Amino acid sequence: MTSSEASPPAPLERFDPSRNHFERLGLAPAVALDREALESAYLERSRRVHPDRFVTADAATQRLAMEHAAAVNEAYQVLRSPLRRAEYLVKLGGIDLDSSDAGTGAPKPTQAFLIEMIERREGLEAATEAGLEALEDLADELADEREAIVDAAVKALESGEVAKAAEALVHARYLARLADEIENAKESAA
């Protein structure tokens, strides 16, 4: 083999779908991740399993490379977002925010919170009638509140309070839906 020829890729390990995103990238589970360490781990793993390295391999190995690459990409996408990382850590802590299961699913918002959300939607209607500037003010206010709620979820996770973090993240999801409604109203008003 000449120095200009690439060496064959190392064989791929068997794909284990039970590995979590942190394990998949070789990182310790943490609320706060060093961005450079995350990037480095992602790039190293991505290079190792990239399907282009296995184009001459048999079909089973090519499929395995695609599974690994997809899992590495998904892990990176989740872990690079502080919000998605917090939601994932809550899931690892035993609470699935995408489930309505009474035991392990997302916590139910309080009646007071749900009434507040109804009132906020009425406020959105009033802001829509008032015009674009009112909608922009409402969007800014909501963004600040949502950021504070996500910060509270992160602090709860840092102190090991998974249930408290889950409650905050459920509230953040409600506010995200309201933010989407505000954006739609802004587009209609423009």
C-alpha positions as semicolon CSV with decimal commas, in nm:
position;residue;x (nm);y (nm);z (nm)
1;M;0,000;0,000;0,000
2;T;0,139;0,338;-0,094
3;S;0,132;0,636;0,138
4;S;-0,137;0,797;-0,080
5;E;-0,379;0,506;-0,029
6;A;-0,609;0,519;0,268
7;S;-0,593;0,239;0,519
8;P;-0,908;0,031;0,550
9;P;-1,143;0,148;0,823
10;A;-1,144;-0,031;1,155
11;P;-1,430;-0,279;1,181
12;L;-1,749;-0,141;1,325
13;E;-1,870;-0,263;1,658
14;R;-2,213;-0,413;1,675
15;F;-2,485;-0,146;1,694
16;D;-2,634;-0,119;2,042
17;P;-2,962;0,078;2,036
18;S;-2,972;0,085;2,417
19;R;-2,670;0,316;2,443
20;N;-2,765;0,667;2,547
21;H;-2,649;0,977;2,363
22;F;-2,376;1,054;2,614
23;E;-2,234;0,701;2,591
24;R;-2,255;0,712;2,213
25;L;-2,028;1,018;2,208
26;G;-1,805;0,901;2,494
27;L;-1,916;1,178;2,729
28;A;-2,025;1,171;3,090
29;P;-2,393;1,262;3,139
30;A;-2,405;1,627;3,243
31;V;-2,634;1,926;3,228
32;A;-2,349;2,154;3,127
33;L;-2,128;2,025;2,849
34;D;-1,812;2,182;2,720
35;R;-1,902;2,283;2,364
36;E;-1,553;2,208;2,230
37;A;-1,545;1,863;2,394
38;L;-1,886;1,786;2,245
39;E;-1,775;1,900;1,898
40;S;-1,453;1,703;1,922
41;A;-1,630;1,384;2,037
42;Y;-1,890;1,419;1,763
43;L;-1,637;1,477;1,485
44;E;-1,415;1,190;1,599
45;R;-1,705;0,942;1,621
46;S;-1,863;1,071;1,302
47;R;-1,541;1,020;1,107
48;R;-1,500;0,670;1,248
49;V;-1,848;0,549;1,145
50;H;-1,923;0,760;0,838
51;P;-2,084;0,546;0,564
52;D;-1,846;0,686;0,300
53;R;-1,564;0,494;0,470
54;F;-1,748;0,168;0,404
55;V;-1,856;0,202;0,040
56;T;-1,658;-0,105;-0,060
57;A;-1,778;-0,313;0,234
58;D;-2,056;-0,569;0,220
59;A;-2,419;-0,456;0,247
60;A;-2,450;-0,554;0,614
61;T;-2,147;-0,342;0,708
62;Q;-2,278;-0,048;0,505
63;R;-2,613;-0,074;0,685
64;L;-2,432;-0,093;1,020
65;A;-2,231;0,220;0,933
66;M;-2,554;0,403;0,848
67;E;-2,710;0,300;1,181
68;H;-2,404;0,418;1,372
69;A;-2,383;0,745;1,178
70;A;-2,752;0,821;1,228
71;A;-2,725;0,752;1,602
72;V;-2,413;0,970;1,635
73;N;-2,585;1,254;1,448
74;E;-2,898;1,225;1,665
75;A;-2,687;1,226;1,981
76;Y;-2,507;1,539;1,868
77;Q;-2,829;1,719;1,770
78;V;-2,984;1,650;2,111
79;L;-2,678;1,724;2,324
80;R;-2,578;2,048;2,153
81;S;-2,909;2,213;2,247
82;P;-2,932;2,301;2,618
83;L;-3,311;2,261;2,608
84;R;-3,309;1,926;2,427
85;R;-3,022;1,807;2,650
86;A;-3,227;1,897;2,961
87;E;-3,529;1,712;2,821
88;Y;-3,309;1,412;2,746
89;L;-3,160;1,411;3,096
90;V;-3,513;1,416;3,237
91;K;-3,590;1,114;3,020
92;L;-3,278;0,936;3,146
93;G;-3,403;1,023;3,495
94;G;-3,720;0,823;3,429
95;I;-3,968;1,085;3,308
96;D;-4,066;1,081;2,942
97;L;-4,198;1,426;2,852
98;D;-4,348;1,283;2,532
99;S;-4,560;1,031;2,722
100;S;-4,890;1,076;2,903
101;D;-4,833;0,766;3,118
102;A;-4,941;0,845;3,474
103;G;-4,631;0,688;3,627
104;T;-4,346;0,779;3,395
105;G;-4,490;1,042;3,163
106;A;-4,489;1,418;3,162
107;P;-4,624;1,578;3,478
108;K;-4,969;1,727;3,440
109;P;-4,978;2,108;3,464
110;T;-5,173;2,254;3,752
111;Q;-5,523;2,392;3,699
112;A;-5,389;2,740;3,779
113;F;-5,125;2,710;3,505
114;L;-5,380;2,594;3,250
115;I;-5,608;2,887;3,336
116;E;-5,309;3,118;3,300
117;M;-5,244;2,976;2,953
118;I;-5,608;3,044;2,855
119;E;-5,566;3,402;2,974
120;R;-5,243;3,433;2,777
121;R;-5,419;3,318;2,461
122;E;-5,681;3,586;2,524
123;G;-5,390;3,829;2,561
124;L;-5,260;3,708;2,226
125;E;-5,596;3,789;2,068
126;A;-5,580;4,140;2,217
127;A;-5,221;4,186;2,098
128;T;-5,321;4,066;1,750
129;E;-5,590;4,333;1,737
130;A;-5,342;4,595;1,865
131;G;-5,095;4,520;1,586
132;L;-4,745;4,402;1,509
133;E;-4,567;4,607;1,777
134;A;-4,784;4,457;2,052
135;L;-4,717;4,108;1,915
136;E;-4,342;4,172;1,911
137;D;-4,354;4,294;2,272
138;L;-4,549;3,984;2,372
139;A;-4,299;3,760;2,190
140;D;-4,004;3,927;2,365
141;E;-4,170;3,893;2,705
142;L;-4,247;3,528;2,642
143;A;-3,893;3,453;2,521
144;D;-3,747;3,598;2,842
145;E;-3,989;3,397;3,054
146;R;-3,920;3,077;2,866
147;E;-3,545;3,125;2,906
148;A;-3,591;3,171;3,281
149;I;-3,801;2,854;3,300
150;V;-3,540;2,653;3,110
151;D;-3,273;2,794;3,344
152;A;-3,484;2,676;3,640
153;A;-3,507;2,330;3,483
154;V;-3,130;2,319;3,440
155;K;-3,075;2,422;3,803
156;A;-3,321;2,154;3,916
157;L;-3,131;1,892;3,715
158;E;-2,800;2,009;3,858
159;S;-2,939;1,952;4,207
160;G;-3,085;1,612;4,115
161;E;-3,450;1,722;4,117
162;V;-3,567;1,546;3,801
163;A;-3,940;1,583;3,876
164;K;-3,903;1,957;3,933
165;A;-3,705;1,988;3,608
166;A;-3,977;1,793;3,425
167;E;-4,246;2,031;3,553
168;A;-4,047;2,332;3,434
169;L;-3,985;2,175;3,093
170;V;-4,357;2,100;3,049
171;H;-4,426;2,468;3,116
172;A;-4,155;2,561;2,866
173;R;-4,328;2,344;2,604
174;Y;-4,659;2,522;2,662
175;L;-4,482;2,855;2,624
176;A;-4,311;2,732;2,305
177;R;-4,650;2,652;2,154
178;L;-4,775;2,997;2,253
179;A;-4,461;3,150;2,098
180;D;-4,540;2,965;1,773
181;E;-4,892;3,109;1,781
182;I;-4,746;3,458;1,832
183;E;-4,513;3,408;1,534
184;N;-4,807;3,298;1,318
185;A;-5,001;3,606;1,428
186;K;-4,701;3,828;1,347
187;E;-4,677;3,678;0,998
188;S;-5,048;3,741;0,943
189;A;-5,018;4,098;1,072
190;A;-4,720;4,183;0,850
